[in-house]
Amino acid sequence: MTQVIWIVAAVLITFSVGYVGYSRYLSQFVDLDDSRETPAHKYEDGQEYVPSKKPVLLGHHFSSIAGGAPIVGPITAGAIWGWVPALLWVAIGNPLMGAVHDFVSLSGSMRHEGKSIGYIIGEYVGERGKNLLLWFAFLTIILVVAVFALVVGIVLNAFPSAATASFVYIALAVVFGVYLYQLDGPFIPGTVVFVAGVFAGVWLGIQYPFALFQLAGDASHPAGTFVLFSGTGSWVPGAGALGGNTAAWVPVILVYAAVASALPVWTLLQPRDYLSSFLLYAGVGGALVAIIVGTLLGTSSEPLVIDSSIAAFEGFLGVDAVAPFPLFPMLFVTIACGTISGFHSLVSSGTTAKQLNKESDARLIGYGGMLGEGLLASVALSTLAVAGAASAAAGGGIGGALPNFASGGGVILTSLGIPADYGAPFMALVLVSFLLTSTDTAARLGRYMMEEILGTPGSGTDTGLSGGIGSFARGRYTNPVIQVGVAYALVVSGEWATLWTLFGGANQLLAALALLTATVWLANWDDSKQLISTGVPMVLMVAITVLGLSWIAFKEQLYDQLIMGGASGLGAQISVVIRVLLALVLLYLALSLVKIGYENISDVRGGSGAAAEPSDD
């Protein structure tokens, strides 16, 4: 039987070559120069523009980009098409496409005052292109907030210990922020003390788990779980579809995201992401080390081999447990964040670019951070390989992926002498940590998007309470309310399910548009700049997205659900129509922006337009 270590080895080899060689070339290509003043120093305001130490910013960036998608995606894809196609897309696509995407998004934003990719493309193609991209990004952000809040609720329902540990490390982060930025405490001793506190919180969570409601039916929480409210929470909106406890966690997470996104970055975002990064590094790094140790020394509770239920290749149309699902293009949409993700361009050009202390930090944080997410994807694929249960993961989506990650991860960590009863909740907490940071970062990015849409980009000084629709829409306190309100409605109404199949396509479409933005920037910068590094991935992602969204709209929805009668009832048919219309809108948006960008590049490279300096805003 094939050993799991080969999954890890393949990824480590390609990622090492990419970082040592390709990222160095890209750093020289975009002319990283530490003598230039970064936006964090130029516009330092203590609110959004805050120069950050490289390890602190790396922790924030890595925590923010690594949500649940690099876990759910590889597990689901591996179960549907086999582990080999999933591994190849992560191992090859990440260093050549995803890491390039993140790096150039960060570098481009850094040269444009820390502004978003929408602002950047608007500088070269005009206001229409800018607004199209910004509106698309804002709507995608709402989908991200909704989906991540839902997944956090699912995890906290399955692992109450992760709830306790999450509250502990959030409280520690607030204290750590005061310690660092208000009391000016020494960095390294503080890191040692507070990181130890985070891991103590993991133990505390295992000892004292808590839930909001009891589980319905014969299901029950682990022994010793403290239940905050009586009953099963059947009255909570969305309880019918999600269960009372899960449905109750969703508004809690959304309120947390709204509050956290409105606070100055030093208060919670920076210290929390930095502290949680150690938890995340321990989860990803610990699992990688455990796979190596367990394979070489045989110390795991079970042999670390790929389970017989997980085939190397299940065929172009996937396993029989799901409807025919073509490997191309759907594999490349199913595995998004582990290889390439448009959401990362919003983080890179949103919060991260405003906190870079010096330009050279962009290499590790932008390119290296994405490689870190690829390692998480390889760990997720490894947990599937160990846990098996392909049919559950293939048929259950999120519901199938999460148990595999926690249970398979628990088995892997036994290689280091950690009991599975502790390892599984720890891996669940790792997942929650990723999701919490991504959720409130997404809400903060949504506010940035709206500020630029309204033509009033700033540093969040407008609270939104002063009156006026524009002020309310972009306000630091009011904009997150709009986002979480819409996100909550999507989750509890059941509409999130009708949008889920489009989420991957929308995310990958945004990646294509971010690469288009980078290509336009480089073309306008200098006639001698090659456009292959960003142009080829952009063309591939446009093709994948157009074909993927077309399959979703016309085959899965229009043909299967409407023509063949898969959707029964008026409500289901309306949902199908909504999916088709959304897919078509996304296709129109993508092709329109590609046309605008192509015309700009042709004009500049054809000699009819003037190239702009890289720092020209």
NORPE-V398929 format. One record per backbone hydrogen bond with DSSP energy under -1.0 kcal/mol. CO is the residue of the C=O (numbers start at 1). NH is the residue of the N-H. If there is no record, write none. Layout:
BEGIN
CO_NH + CO_NH
END
This chain:
BEGIN
2_306 + 3_6 + 4_7 + 4_8 + 5_9 + 6_10 + 7_11 + 8_12 + 9_13 + 10_14 + 11_15 + 12_16 + 13_17 + 14_18 + 15_19 + 16_20 + 17_21 + 18_23 + 21_25 + 22_26 + 23_27 + 24_28 + 25_29 + 26_30 + 27_32 + 33_36 + 38_42 + 39_43 + 47_265 + 48_50 + 49_45 + 49_46 + 53_57 + 54_58 + 55_59 + 56_60 + 57_61 + 58_62 + 59_63 + 60_64 + 61_65 + 62_66 + 65_67 + 68_71 + 68_72 + 69_73 + 71_75 + 72_76 + 73_77 + 74_78 + 75_79 + 76_80 + 77_81 + 78_82 + 80_319 + 81_314 + 82_86 + 83_87 + 84_88 + 85_89 + 86_90 + 87_91 + 88_92 + 89_93 + 90_94 + 92_96 + 93_97 + 93_98 + 94_99 + 97_101 + 98_102 + 99_103 + 100_104 + 101_105 + 102_106 + 103_107 + 104_108 + 105_109 + 106_110 + 107_111 + 109_112 + 109_114 + 112_115 + 116_120 + 117_121 + 118_122 + 119_123 + 121_125 + 122_126 + 126_130 + 127_131 + 128_132 + 129_133 + 130_134 + 131_135 + 132_136 + 133_137 + 134_138 + 135_139 + 136_140 + 137_141 + 138_142 + 139_143 + 140_144 + 141_145 + 142_146 + 143_147 + 144_148 + 145_149 + 146_150 + 147_151 + 148_152 + 149_153 + 150_154 + 151_155 + 152_156 + 153_157 + 154_158 + 155_159 + 159_162 + 160_164 + 160_210 + 161_165 + 162_166 + 163_167 + 164_168 + 165_169 + 166_170 + 167_171 + 168_172 + 169_173 + 170_174 + 171_175 + 172_176 + 173_177 + 174_178 + 175_179 + 176_180 + 177_181 + 178_182 + 178_183 + 179_185 + 186_190 + 187_191 + 188_192 + 189_193 + 190_194 + 191_195 + 192_196 + 193_197 + 194_198 + 195_199 + 196_200 + 197_201 + 198_202 + 199_203 + 200_204 + 201_205 + 202_206 + 203_207 + 204_208 + 209_226 + 211_228 + 212_229 + 216_219 + 222_225 + 226_211 + 231_214 + 233_236 + 236_239 + 238_242 + 239_243 + 243_247 + 244_248 + 245_249 + 246_250 + 249_253 + 250_254 + 251_255 + 252_256 + 253_257 + 254_258 + 255_259 + 256_260 + 257_261 + 264_267 + 265_270 + 268_272 + 269_273 + 270_274 + 271_275 + 272_276 + 273_277 + 276_280 + 277_281 + 278_282 + 279_283 + 280_284 + 281_285 + 282_286 + 283_287 + 284_288 + 285_289 + 286_290 + 287_291 + 288_292 + 289_293 + 290_294 + 291_295 + 292_296 + 293_297 + 294_298 + 303_305 + 304_4 + 307_310 + 311_83 + 312_84 + 315_318 + 316_327 + 317_325 + 319_322 + 326_330 + 327_331 + 330_334 + 331_335 + 334_336 + 336_339 + 336_340 + 342_345 + 343_347 + 344_348 + 345_349 + 347_352 + 348_353 + 352_355 + 355_52 + 358_361 + 359_362 + 360_363 + 361_365 + 362_366 + 363_368 + 366_370 + 367_371 + 368_372 + 369_373 + 370_374 + 371_375 + 372_376 + 373_377 + 374_378 + 375_379 + 376_380 + 377_381 + 378_382 + 379_383 + 380_384 + 381_385 + 382_386 + 383_387 + 384_388 + 385_307 + 389_393 + 390_394 + 391_395 + 392_396 + 393_397 + 396_399 + 397_401 + 398_402 + 400_404 + 401_405 + 402_406 + 403_407 + 404_408 + 405_409 + 406_410 + 407_411 + 408_412 + 409_413 + 412_415 + 413_416 + 413_418 + 414_417 + 419_422 + 419_423 + 420_424 + 422_426 + 423_427 + 424_428 + 425_429 + 426_430 + 427_431 + 428_432 + 429_433 + 430_434 + 431_435 + 432_436 + 433_437 + 434_438 + 435_439 + 436_440 + 437_441 + 438_442 + 439_443 + 440_444 + 441_445 + 442_446 + 443_447 + 444_448 + 445_449 + 446_450 + 447_451 + 448_452 + 449_453 + 450_454 + 451_456 + 462_476 + 463_477 + 468_472 + 469_473 + 470_474 + 471_475 + 475_479 + 478_482 + 479_483 + 480_484 + 481_485 + 482_486 + 483_487 + 484_488 + 485_489 + 486_490 + 487_491 + 488_492 + 489_493 + 490_496 + 494_497 + 495_499 + 496_500 + 499_503 + 502_506 + 503_507 + 504_508 + 505_509 + 506_510 + 507_342 + 507_511 + 508_512 + 509_513 + 510_514 + 511_515 + 512_516 + 513_517 + 514_518 + 515_519 + 516_520 + 517_521 + 518_522 + 519_523 + 520_524 + 521_525 + 522_526 + 524_612 + 526_529 + 531_535 + 532_536 + 534_538 + 535_539 + 536_540 + 537_541 + 538_542 + 539_543 + 540_544 + 541_545 + 542_546 + 543_547 + 544_548 + 545_549 + 546_550 + 547_551 + 548_552 + 549_553 + 550_554 + 551_555 + 551_556 + 552_557 + 553_558 + 554_559 + 555_560 + 557_561 + 557_562 + 558_563 + 559_564 + 560_566 + 561_567 + 569_573 + 570_574 + 571_575 + 572_576 + 573_577 + 574_578 + 575_579 + 576_580 + 577_581 + 578_582 + 579_583 + 580_584 + 581_585 + 582_586 + 583_587 + 584_588 + 585_589 + 586_590 + 587_591 + 588_592 + 589_593 + 590_594 + 591_595 + 592_596 + 593_597 + 594_598 + 595_599 + 596_600 + 597_601 + 598_602 + 599_603 + 600_604 + 601_605 + 602_606 + 603_608 + 603_609 + 604_607 + 613_616
END
